[in-house]
Amino acid sequence: MNRSMILIFTVMGIVVATGIGLIALQQHAATGDSAKAADASEHLADRQVVAYVKTVPVRKESISASVVAYGTVVARASSIRNVAVPFNAQVLRILVAGGQHVRKHEPLLQLEATNSELLMLAQAKSSALTAQEQLSEV
């Protein structure tokens, strides 16, 4: 077996052993808690009343407290569209905001070709001009 398979089986063994240990610890703690609860109920009979509890009926109301939250809003995977261009480019401006609805053929961003792409375009134009001159001579 190669090293990656040995590593995978080792990690799986550690995870299983940890899970079994946690389950055993949880069961041990649960049996200890029931014994402590029985002792506590015996001692409660000897104590004085410290606080009174008042119950109220449940009612439906709106919550008016506002909460400030920070984070990132992520679009659903089904609504994400990839945009590609056939050359290397840099984004100059983004014309839409996240979550904004856009219509078909509406511009999303403004691109600028990189210097290497502009150089290749100039070379292609020069080659095309040279080929046209050679064709006219023939």
Buried (B, 14 or more C-beta within 10 A) or exposed (E): EEEEEEEEEEEEEEEEEEEEEEEEEEEEEEEEEEEEEEEEEEEEEEEEEEEEEEEEEEEEEEEEEEEEEEEEEEEEEEEEEEEEEEEEBEEEEEEEEEEEEEEEEEEEEEBEBEEEBEEBEEEEEEEEEEEEEEEEEE
